[in-house]
Amino acid sequence: MAEAGEKPGLALGAYLVASRALPFMAPALLRRRLARGKEDPARWREKLGEPTSPRPEGRLIWLHAVGLGEVLALRGLIVEMARQAGATGMGAPEFLITSTARSSAQVIGANLPPRTRHQFLPLDAPAYLARFLDHWRPDLSIWAEQEIWPGAVLAADRRGIPVAMVNARITAESHARRRRLRGLYADVLGRLALTAAQDQASAARLTDLGARGLRVTGSLKSAAPPLAADPAELARIQAQLAGRRVWVAASTHSGDEAEVLAALPIGDDALTLIAPRDVTRADALADALCARGLSFARRSAGEVPDAKTQVWLADSYGELGLWYRLAEVALIGGGFDRIGGHNPWEAAALGLPILHGPDTANFLADYKALDEAGAAMPLATGGLAAALASPDLATMGARAKALSDRAQGSLAPLARDLLALMRGAG
């Protein structure tokens, strides 16, 4: 591991020189993205290192993940670190989550753990990073999954802020691309005080890129607490849907939706919730429902299903916690589209039996564990209608919840070691 404050090598030095040009282009680029609705109008200048909330008193742990799923996965680790710090008399630290995707900010706000706030990560230029670090003054920096910005890591390292990487995952394709810049990545990864990978393959690839002292801790997504839902809204909708069998197709793409439409209708008392991964596709999905003569309501229009509604199109952001609580079973999308599948653990944490398509490349270990435990059921094309009538669903949900509960209890060693890194610990 590189010593704190060690001078950057040639590749990292060249990267830093190039990044100094970013402020000449960044404001204009961000304004164009703003005009296209890809940036938050009230908060886009956070990406220039300008904070929109004050720094809290006390020690602060900064965690970064790129998008919504990665950000939500950090919640269990935050809860466990806060618990341990309080139990040891250290005093619960404050937490800052950063991300880059606008959708992550829209959803994480309703799911933030106590003593936690969200900001967008500044672009990887020295001036922006200095402004960010001057304001927030973190005592520990934690990066998640594949996202790691060389300039940000070096800036933290130069200030004596310990840097760690958790939930690290790197595919063979990503490894091949990054290996062409191995000198740069070795310089950056060598500055990490702790690196925890999701699996042995990722650990081997990161080691080849220059990381040292890796450990394999599994996926943080399996240990995340349940998604939030507004209790009053949940109770209101449950009363309206009383007596109906509700199931949800979550984070769907076109291939998943084709399977759902082929299976419908599945009974007069059944209500199908379809929550597309990209809500901008909802109009096309509504047209497909019309073409099949299916009666439906749209969440975005404030429509509520009546006794004859067959489909509720859940075309809204940040309400998966609500849909999972209403449903008796979940089809997790991304498995019929060469997407690699989506996170099954958000449904498992709420005790739902899980159905999924054949493509689970992004969550191989997760679906393998769920399938082998009888908590999930893999489907072939055309198999959805039979799966929804399976008598095994009743026990699958309990098994899924048990696996999720066990994973949530496994974070203690990683949380302990991260807290030990924090400036001023011990």
JOMORA-V917547 format. One record per helix or strand of 3 or more residues. SS is the DSSP state (@ for helix, = for strand). FROM is the first residue (numbers start at 0). TO is the last residue. If there is no record, write none. Layout:
ss=SS from=FROM to=TO
ss=SS from=FROM to=TO
//
This chain:
ss=@ from=9 to=18
ss=@ from=21 to=34
ss=@ from=43 to=47
ss== from=59 to=63
ss=@ from=67 to=72
ss=@ from=74 to=86
ss== from=93 to=98
ss=@ from=101 to=110
ss== from=115 to=119
ss=@ from=125 to=135
ss== from=139 to=143
ss=@ from=149 to=157
ss== from=161 to=167
ss=@ from=171 to=178
ss=@ from=181 to=188
ss== from=193 to=196
ss=@ from=199 to=207
ss=@ from=219 to=222
ss=@ from=230 to=239
ss== from=244 to=251
ss=@ from=253 to=262
ss== from=269 to=275
ss=@ from=278 to=290
ss== from=295 to=297
ss=@ from=298 to=300
ss== from=310 to=312
ss=@ from=319 to=325
ss== from=328 to=331
ss=@ from=344 to=347
ss== from=352 to=355
ss=@ from=360 to=371
ss== from=375 to=377
ss=@ from=383 to=387
ss=@ from=392 to=407
ss=@ from=411 to=420
//
